[in-house]
Amino acid sequence: MKFKELLDYEIYHDILEIIYLGSNKSRPNFDPVLMFKIIILEIFYNFNDNKISK
């Protein structure tokens, strides 16, 4: 089973946008759902930001 099939992340878009934009108004405009997926991958695979960015 693929990771994207486990959960419909788009249903969380509105709440993630509020959290993401509310935490720091000067952040670059990245999709909040994408940022959430990256955090999940970091946790699931024990990655750090350096491994994710490569």
ROZABA-423422 format. One line per 10 residues: number of its first residue (from 1); for each residue x, y negated, z negated of C-alpha. Coordinates in nm, 2 decimals, padded with zeros to 4 digits. Example, Ala and Ser with C-alpha at 12.3 -4.5 7.8 and 13.67 -1.06 7.14 Angstrom:
2
1	01.23:00.45:-00.78 | 01.37:00.11:-00.71;
//
This chain:
54
1	00.00:00.00:00.00 | 00.13:-00.34:00.09 | 00.17:-00.61:-00.17 | -00.08:-00.85:00.00 | -00.34:-00.57:-00.01 | -00.34:-00.55:-00.39 | -00.49:-00.89:-00.45 | -00.67:-01.16:-00.26 | -00.45:-01.45:-00.36 | -00.66:-01.71:-00.17;
11	-00.93:-01.69:-00.43 | -00.68:-01.85:-00.68 | -00.59:-02.13:-00.44 | -00.79:-02.41:-00.61 | -00.67:-02.34:-00.96 | -00.31:-02.28:-00.85 | -00.32:-02.62:-00.67 | -00.44:-02.79:-00.99 | -00.17:-02.63:-01.20 | 00.10:-02.68:-00.94;
21	00.03:-03.04:-00.85 | -00.06:-03.13:-01.21 | 00.28:-03.02:-01.34 | 00.49:-03.27:-01.14 | 00.35:-03.51:-00.88 | 00.69:-03.55:-00.71 | 00.74:-03.18:-00.61 | 00.76:-03.10:-00.24 | 00.44:-02.98:-00.07 | 00.46:-02.61:-00.07;
31	00.15:-02.39:-00.06 | 00.06:-02.31:-00.42 | -00.04:-01.95:-00.33 | 00.30:-01.90:-00.17 | 00.47:-02.03:-00.48 | 00.26:-01.79:-00.70 | 00.35:-01.50:-00.48 | 00.72:-01.58:-00.52 | 00.68:-01.59:-00.89 | 00.51:-01.25:-00.88;
41	00.79:-01.11:-00.67 | 01.05:-01.25:-00.91 | 00.89:-01.07:-01.20 | 00.81:-00.75:-01.02 | 01.16:-00.70:-00.87 | 01.35:-00.88:-01.15 | 01.48:-01.14:-00.90 | 01.61:-01.48:-00.99 | 01.57:-01.80:-00.78 | 01.90:-01.74:-00.61;
51	01.79:-01.40:-00.48 | 01.45:-01.52:-00.37 | 01.60:-01.82:-00.17 | 01.83:-01.59:00.04;
//
